[in-house]
Amino acid sequence: MKKHVQAADSLLKLVSDLKQTAIFSGFASLNDHVEQRIHEFNQQAEKTDCLLAKIGEDAAASLKELESHYYSSALRTSRLHQPWMRAPYI
């Protein structure tokens, strides 16, 4: 009877150790997955930052070009010399 109790106790300890090992390996796997996703998100953030910077540069260049066209346009210069065509001041 005593051997049965010891065997049962050994089995319970083994089951407990196996559960603990499974839990810790699950956490390690989960941590690895989280680290991988953080790395992927950081890469995506860098790509997004570069894309936004390029969009900003393109927008600034386009605005500068439009401004140049506006200030050199015949319509604008003709309006400057004809007071009745000027936009009213508000």
C-alpha positions as CSV (number, residue, x, y, z in Angstrom):
1,M,0.0,0.0,0.0
2,K,2.8,2.3,0.9
3,K,4.4,1.7,-2.5
4,H,1.1,2.6,-4.2
5,V,1.0,5.9,-2.4
6,Q,4.6,6.7,-3.3
7,A,4.0,5.8,-6.9
8,A,0.9,8.0,-7.0
9,D,2.8,10.8,-5.4
10,S,5.6,10.4,-7.9
11,L,3.1,10.5,-10.8
12,L,1.4,13.6,-9.4
13,K,4.8,15.3,-9.2
14,L,5.6,14.2,-12.7
15,V,2.3,15.5,-14.0
16,S,2.9,18.8,-12.2
17,D,6.4,19.1,-13.7
18,L,5.1,18.4,-17.2
19,K,2.3,21.0,-16.8
20,Q,4.8,23.6,-15.6
21,T,7.2,22.8,-18.5
22,A,4.3,23.1,-21.0
23,I,3.3,26.4,-19.5
24,F,6.8,27.8,-19.6
25,S,7.5,26.6,-23.2
26,G,4.1,28.1,-24.2
27,F,5.2,31.4,-22.7
28,A,8.6,31.2,-24.5
29,S,6.8,30.5,-27.8
30,L,4.4,33.3,-27.2
31,N,7.2,35.7,-26.3
32,D,9.0,34.7,-29.6
33,H,5.9,35.4,-31.6
34,V,5.4,38.8,-29.9
35,E,9.0,39.8,-30.5
36,Q,8.6,38.8,-34.2
37,R,5.4,40.8,-34.5
38,I,7.1,43.8,-32.9
39,H,9.9,43.6,-35.4
40,E,7.5,43.4,-38.3
41,F,5.5,46.4,-37.0
42,N,8.7,48.4,-36.5
43,Q,9.7,47.6,-40.1
44,Q,6.2,48.7,-41.3
45,A,6.4,51.9,-39.3
46,E,9.8,52.7,-41.0
47,K,8.3,52.1,-44.4
48,T,5.3,54.2,-43.6
49,D,7.5,57.1,-42.3
50,C,9.5,57.0,-45.5
51,L,6.4,57.0,-47.6
52,L,4.9,59.9,-45.7
53,A,8.1,61.8,-46.1
54,K,8.1,61.2,-49.9
55,I,4.4,62.3,-50.1
56,G,5.3,65.5,-48.2
57,E,8.2,66.2,-50.5
58,D,6.1,65.6,-53.6
59,A,3.3,67.8,-52.2
60,A,5.8,70.6,-51.4
61,A,7.3,70.4,-54.9
62,S,3.9,70.4,-56.5
63,L,2.8,73.4,-54.5
64,K,6.0,75.3,-55.4
65,E,5.4,74.5,-59.1
66,L,1.8,75.6,-58.9
67,E,2.8,78.8,-57.1
68,S,5.4,79.5,-59.9
69,H,2.7,79.0,-62.6
70,Y,0.3,81.2,-60.7
71,Y,2.7,84.1,-60.2
72,S,3.8,83.9,-63.9
73,S,0.4,83.4,-65.4
74,A,-1.0,85.9,-67.9
75,L,-4.4,86.0,-66.2
76,R,-2.9,87.1,-62.9
77,T,-0.6,89.7,-64.4
78,S,-3.5,91.1,-66.5
79,R,-5.7,91.3,-63.3
80,L,-2.9,93.3,-61.5
81,H,-3.1,96.0,-64.2
82,Q,-6.9,96.2,-64.4
83,P,-8.4,97.3,-61.0
84,W,-11.9,96.2,-61.9
85,M,-10.7,92.6,-62.3
86,R,-8.9,92.4,-58.9
87,A,-10.4,90.3,-56.2
88,P,-12.2,92.4,-53.6
89,Y,-10.4,92.8,-50.2
90,I,-12.3,91.4,-47.3
